[in-house]
């Protein structure tokens, strides 16, 4: 969760309950939404009702992906087809043409709440057999017949501060853990994300000391906070953030922020936008240049073609 949301090209669906030994199927994200919409709502409904429901289905799905809901628990899928937990998905089913056309138009739009940047957890139910606090699908028909727009329908259920992000970028599915074990001396956006998350978690678990500043530098205070977290959550207390600690922190952070809940605390832009820029060039200075120089120097120890630069944080010739 170190960057703003993107629409994944593909999604992996578990065809059963989360803990079942069921197969997975991977398919394009838009095709998944078309399947869910064709499985859950009727193509004869008013178009504004269809659109409101599809917005909710898209945002629900993206929330599962963006928060690593299943992958942070050690699973190799993004969502399940278990009704009541996730969404209805019938592998291989026919798709309704008008629903397909709507999804092609809006599959990279999603719902946000207030100033939060994450796809909102748009919980919903059918509204007939099951009632809920979120969107009730059958009631969207009545609201559309009354002339409400898709956004007004969503606001009716989720609050007036609901809005829709349009034309979100499309890219590969974000793997939040990049395979690096972070420890004392590490630098980068991943370190800053861990610092931000531990600082928020410490509000609920005061035994974890605050890290200040959360500047992307893995210093002594960061190591102390990581060790405290590992003690509290019965992990190996080594002060390192490997795969197990990384995903444990992600799960706990999502839980204390209630990111998978209608009452989500939400994510501010500064919680997902890193301090390290994407592109470095001559004339740049700072911690990210320092890290680059360090890595080049390290590689230079094993490759004579690379001349080790001075490690001074200045991108020179």
C-alpha positions as CSV (number, residue, x, y, z in Angstrom):
1,X,0.0,0.0,0.0
2,X,2.9,2.3,-0.7
3,X,1.3,4.0,-3.8
4,X,-2.1,5.3,-4.9
5,X,-4.6,2.7,-6.1
6,X,-4.3,1.3,-9.6
7,X,-6.7,-0.9,-11.5
8,X,-5.0,-4.3,-11.9
9,X,-4.9,-5.9,-15.3
10,X,-5.8,-9.3,-13.8
11,X,-7.4,-10.7,-10.6
12,X,-7.1,-14.2,-9.1
13,X,-10.4,-15.6,-7.7
14,X,-10.6,-18.5,-5.3
15,X,-13.6,-20.7,-6.2
16,X,-14.7,-21.5,-2.7
17,X,-14.5,-20.5,0.9
18,X,-11.2,-18.8,1.9
19,X,-9.8,-21.9,3.8
20,X,-11.1,-24.5,1.3
21,X,-9.0,-26.5,-1.1
22,X,-10.7,-25.1,-4.1
23,X,-9.1,-24.1,-7.4
24,X,-8.2,-20.5,-8.3
25,X,-8.9,-18.8,-11.6
26,X,-7.1,-15.8,-13.0
27,X,-8.8,-13.5,-15.5
28,X,-8.9,-9.8,-16.6
29,X,-10.2,-7.5,-14.0
30,X,-13.0,-6.1,-16.2
31,X,-14.1,-9.6,-17.1
32,X,-14.4,-10.5,-13.4
33,X,-16.6,-7.4,-12.7
34,X,-18.8,-8.4,-15.7
35,X,-19.2,-11.8,-14.3
36,X,-20.1,-10.6,-10.8
37,X,-22.5,-8.0,-12.1
38,X,-24.2,-10.6,-14.3
39,X,-24.4,-13.0,-11.4
40,X,-25.8,-10.5,-8.8
41,X,-28.1,-8.0,-10.6
42,X,-30.6,-8.1,-13.4
43,X,-29.9,-6.6,-16.9
44,X,-33.5,-5.3,-17.0
45,X,-33.0,-2.9,-14.1
46,X,-32.8,0.8,-14.8
47,X,-29.4,1.8,-16.1
48,X,-28.7,4.1,-13.1
49,X,-29.3,1.2,-10.7
50,X,-27.0,-1.0,-12.8
51,X,-24.3,1.6,-12.7
52,X,-24.6,2.2,-8.9
53,X,-24.3,-1.5,-8.3
54,X,-21.3,-1.9,-10.6
55,X,-19.5,1.0,-8.9
56,X,-20.0,-0.7,-5.6
57,X,-18.8,-4.1,-7.0
58,X,-15.7,-2.5,-8.5
59,X,-14.8,-0.6,-5.3
60,X,-15.4,-3.6,-3.1
61,X,-13.1,-5.7,-5.2
62,X,-10.4,-3.0,-5.3
63,X,-10.6,-2.6,-1.5
64,X,-9.8,-6.3,-1.1
65,X,-6.8,-6.0,-3.5
66,X,-5.5,-2.7,-2.3
67,X,-5.5,-3.7,1.4
68,X,-3.9,-7.1,0.6
69,X,-6.9,-8.6,2.5
70,X,-6.2,-12.2,1.5
71,X,-2.5,-12.1,0.3
72,X,-1.4,-10.7,3.7
73,X,-2.9,-13.8,5.2
74,X,-0.7,-16.1,3.2
75,X,-3.2,-16.8,0.4
76,X,-2.4,-16.9,-3.3
77,X,-5.6,-15.2,-4.4
78,X,-7.2,-11.7,-4.3
79,X,-10.8,-12.5,-3.6
80,X,-13.2,-15.5,-3.2
81,X,-16.6,-16.3,-4.7
82,X,-18.1,-17.0,-1.3
83,X,-21.4,-15.1,-1.1
84,X,-21.7,-13.3,2.3
85,X,-17.9,-12.9,2.5
86,X,-17.1,-11.5,-1.0
87,X,-19.1,-11.5,-4.2
88,X,-20.9,-14.0,-6.4
89,X,-18.7,-15.2,-9.3
90,X,-19.8,-18.1,-11.5
91,X,-16.8,-19.3,-13.5
92,X,-17.7,-19.5,-17.2
93,X,-21.1,-18.0,-17.1
94,X,-22.7,-15.9,-19.9
95,X,-22.4,-12.2,-19.6
96,X,-25.3,-9.8,-20.3
97,X,-24.5,-7.4,-23.2
98,X,-25.7,-4.2,-21.6
99,X,-23.8,-5.0,-18.3
100,X,-20.7,-5.7,-20.4
101,X,-20.9,-2.4,-22.1
102,X,-21.3,-0.5,-18.8
103,X,-18.3,-2.3,-17.3
104,X,-16.2,-1.5,-20.3
105,X,-17.0,2.2,-19.7
106,X,-16.5,2.4,-15.9
107,X,-14.3,-0.5,-14.8
108,X,-11.5,1.9,-13.9
109,X,-13.7,4.1,-11.7
110,X,-14.2,3.5,-8.0
111,X,-15.8,4.9,-4.9
112,X,-14.0,6.9,-2.2
113,X,-15.3,8.4,1.0
114,X,-14.4,11.9,2.2
115,X,-10.7,12.8,1.8
116,X,-9.6,9.1,1.9
117,X,-7.7,7.8,-1.1
118,X,-8.4,4.0,-0.8
119,X,-11.2,2.3,-2.7
120,X,-14.1,2.4,-0.1
121,X,-15.3,-0.8,1.3
122,X,-18.7,-0.7,-0.4
123,X,-20.4,-3.5,1.5
124,X,-23.8,-4.4,0.1
125,X,-26.6,-7.1,0.1
126,X,-29.6,-8.0,-2.0
127,X,-32.0,-6.0,0.3
128,X,-34.7,-8.7,0.1
129,X,-33.6,-11.9,1.7
130,X,-30.8,-10.1,3.5
131,X,-30.8,-6.6,4.9
132,X,-27.6,-4.7,5.7
133,X,-26.1,-1.3,6.6
134,X,-24.6,-0.9,3.1
135,X,-26.1,-0.7,-0.3
136,X,-29.3,-2.8,-0.8
137,X,-29.4,-3.9,-4.4
138,X,-33.1,-4.1,-4.9
139,X,-33.7,-0.7,-3.4
140,X,-31.4,0.8,-6.0
141,X,-34.1,0.0,-8.5
142,X,-36.6,2.1,-6.6
143,X,-34.2,5.0,-6.2
144,X,-33.3,4.9,-9.9
145,X,-37.0,4.9,-10.8
146,X,-37.3,8.1,-8.7
147,X,-34.7,9.7,-10.9
148,X,-31.6,9.5,-8.7
149,X,-28.2,9.4,-10.5
150,X,-25.7,6.6,-9.8
151,X,-23.8,8.9,-7.5
152,X,-26.9,10.0,-5.6
153,X,-27.9,6.3,-5.1
154,X,-24.4,5.6,-3.7
155,X,-24.7,8.6,-1.4
156,X,-28.1,7.5,-0.2
157,X,-26.5,4.4,1.2
158,X,-23.0,5.4,2.1
159,X,-23.3,9.1,2.9
160,X,-23.1,12.5,1.3
161,X,-19.3,12.5,1.3
162,X,-19.1,9.7,-1.2
163,X,-17.5,10.5,-4.6
164,X,-16.2,8.6,-7.6
165,X,-12.6,8.5,-8.8
166,X,-12.7,8.3,-12.6
167,X,-10.2,7.0,-15.1
168,X,-7.8,5.5,-12.6
169,X,-4.6,4.2,-14.0
170,X,-4.3,0.6,-15.1
171,X,-1.3,-1.5,-14.2
172,X,0.1,-4.7,-12.9
173,X,-1.2,-5.9,-9.6
174,X,0.7,-4.2,-6.8
175,X,2.9,-6.6,-4.8
176,X,3.3,-4.6,-1.6
177,X,6.2,-6.7,-0.3
178,X,9.0,-6.4,-2.8
179,X,11.1,-9.3,-1.5
180,X,13.6,-7.1,0.4
181,X,14.1,-7.7,4.1
182,X,14.3,-4.2,5.8
183,X,16.6,-3.6,8.7
184,X,18.8,-1.0,10.3
185,X,20.3,1.2,7.6
186,X,17.6,0.5,5.0
187,X,16.2,3.5,3.1
188,X,13.1,4.1,0.9
189,X,9.4,4.3,0.6
190,X,8.9,0.8,2.0
191,X,10.6,1.9,5.2
192,X,8.4,5.0,5.5
193,X,5.3,2.9,5.0
194,X,6.3,0.6,7.9
195,X,7.0,3.6,10.1
196,X,3.6,5.2,9.3
197,X,1.8,1.9,10.0
198,X,3.6,1.2,13.2
199,X,2.9,4.8,14.5
200,X,-0.8,4.3,13.8
201,X,-0.8,0.8,15.3
202,X,0.8,2.1,18.5
203,X,-2.3,4.1,19.3
204,X,-4.1,0.7,19.9
205,X,-1.0,-1.0,21.2
206,X,0.9,1.5,23.4
207,X,3.8,-0.9,24.0
208,X,5.0,-0.1,20.5
209,X,7.0,3.2,20.7
210,X,6.4,6.0,18.2
211,X,8.9,6.6,15.4
212,X,9.8,10.2,14.7
213,X,10.4,11.3,12.1
214,X,8.8,8.8,9.7
215,X,11.3,9.8,7.0
216,X,12.1,6.5,5.2
217,X,15.3,5.8,7.2
218,X,15.4,2.6,9.2
219,X,17.1,3.9,12.3
220,X,17.4,2.8,15.9
221,X,13.9,4.0,16.8
222,X,12.4,2.1,13.9
223,X,14.2,-1.1,14.9
224,X,12.9,-0.7,18.5
225,X,9.4,-0.2,17.3
226,X,9.7,-3.3,15.0
227,X,11.0,-5.4,17.9
228,X,8.2,-4.2,20.1
229,X,5.6,-5.1,17.4
230,X,7.2,-8.5,17.1
231,X,6.9,-9.1,20.8
232,X,3.3,-8.0,21.0
233,X,2.3,-10.2,18.1
234,X,4.4,-13.2,18.9
235,X,6.8,-13.0,16.0
236,X,10.5,-13.7,15.9
237,X,12.0,-10.7,17.6
238,X,14.9,-9.9,15.2
239,X,14.1,-6.2,14.4
240,X,13.9,-7.1,10.7
241,X,10.9,-6.6,8.5
242,X,10.8,-9.7,6.3
243,X,7.7,-11.2,4.6
244,X,6.0,-12.4,7.8
245,X,6.5,-9.2,9.7
246,X,5.6,-7.1,6.7
247,X,2.2,-8.8,6.1
248,X,1.5,-9.0,9.8
249,X,1.9,-5.2,10.0
250,X,-0.3,-4.7,6.9
251,X,-3.1,-6.9,8.5
252,X,-2.9,-5.1,11.8
253,X,-2.9,-1.7,10.2
254,X,-5.9,-2.5,8.1
255,X,-7.7,-3.8,11.2
256,X,-7.0,-0.7,13.4
257,X,-7.9,1.6,10.6
258,X,-11.0,-0.5,9.7
259,X,-10.1,-0.3,6.1
260,X,-12.3,-3.4,5.3
261,X,-15.3,-1.9,7.1
262,X,-18.1,0.6,6.3
263,X,-16.8,2.7,9.3
264,X,-13.3,2.9,7.8
265,X,-11.0,5.5,9.3
266,X,-9.6,6.0,5.7
267,X,-6.2,6.6,4.3
268,X,-4.9,10.1,3.8
269,X,-2.7,10.8,0.7
270,X,0.4,11.2,2.9
271,X,-0.1,7.7,4.2
272,X,0.3,6.1,0.7
273,X,2.5,8.6,-1.2
274,X,6.2,8.0,-0.6
275,X,8.8,10.7,0.0
276,X,11.2,9.1,-2.5
277,X,10.7,10.2,-6.1
278,X,10.3,7.7,-9.0
279,X,13.1,9.2,-11.2
280,X,16.5,10.3,-10.2
281,X,18.9,12.4,-12.4
282,X,22.0,14.5,-12.2
283,X,21.7,17.3,-9.7
284,X,19.3,15.5,-7.3
285,X,20.3,15.2,-3.7
286,X,19.0,13.5,-0.6
287,X,18.5,10.1,1.0
288,X,17.3,8.4,-2.2
289,X,20.5,9.4,-4.0
290,X,22.5,8.2,-1.0
291,X,20.8,4.8,-1.2
292,X,21.5,4.6,-4.9
293,X,25.1,5.3,-4.4
294,X,25.4,2.7,-1.6
295,X,23.8,0.1,-3.8
296,X,26.1,1.0,-6.8
297,X,29.1,0.8,-4.5
298,X,28.0,-2.6,-3.2
299,X,27.5,-3.9,-6.7
300,X,30.9,-2.5,-7.7
301,X,32.6,-4.8,-5.2
302,X,31.5,-7.7,-7.5
303,X,31.5,-6.1,-10.9
304,X,34.7,-4.3,-12.0
305,X,32.8,-2.5,-14.8
306,X,31.0,-0.4,-12.2
307,X,33.1,2.4,-10.7
308,X,31.9,3.1,-7.2
309,X,30.7,6.7,-6.7
310,X,31.2,8.8,-3.7
311,X,28.5,8.1,-1.1
312,X,27.6,11.7,-0.4
313,X,23.9,12.0,-1.4
314,X,24.7,14.2,-4.4
315,X,23.9,12.9,-7.9
316,X,27.0,14.0,-9.8
317,X,28.6,13.1,-13.1
